[in-house]
Amino acid sequence: MRLLRLDELPGPFALTITVTIGVFGLIIGSFLNVVILRLPNDESIAFPGSHCPKCGRTLRWFENVPVLSWLLLRGKCRTCKSPISPRYAVIELLTGCLFLAALQSTQLTERLPLALAFIAFVIPLVFIDIDHWIIETRIALAGIVTGLLLQIPLGVSAVVSAVIGVVVAYVAFRVLELLGWLFTRREALGMGDKFLFALIAAYVGWKPLLGVLLLASMQGSVWGLLSIALTGRAAPELKPDAKARGGSAQSEPAAPPICW
């Protein structure tokens, strides 16, 4: 795989590529906002079009320009003047910045699509988890398939490593899930964890999994302690349909989890 660096290209070409990737990231971030808002509620991500959640008015194209529209409208609906959450612009900007970071990291190689796809799948998983405490398995499964397909240009060894990683991550967390229930008669692991780590493995292969697990455990511990300190709970109570889609349980199930 030949590494093509941006600084080896003529200035105008390098700038054009950088701007294109950045703008593409902003556009993807705008789409991810729709996914984050609608998918957990089982709403279509295509219809209806973007609209104000308060007055229901369909937004015009110039009100949908990532980040810029929110700034020009001063964070308010043009019709009813209801406030528009700054998180929409934050997610768009975050996606654009991460796309640029991926470009700088991978340069113009076969790994660039892999990195961009990983970002596009992880961002909605993170924000949906923040809002609902669930791992959306539909996003995770789509991400796993996409990751495995994007490993193909990297060669047979990359594909084998990713497949092994997906299988190991899924089986390991499934076994822990069942053992946790057998010993505690409670859901000791969120049902979506196995899909999340299988997704990560599809992009990084099996070798970094242990390090990823350790870092994730540390992050989860810090987040849980902060949540307990601020709210008195490690996680909110979940609805039954949320737990079925990969959420962390807070109640005692009558039978071991069967979400494969």
Summary of the structure (lengths in Angstrom):
residues: 260
radius of gyration: 20.4
end to end distance: 37.2
largest distance: 64.9
contacts: 769
relative contact order: 0.10
helix: 66%
strand: 2%
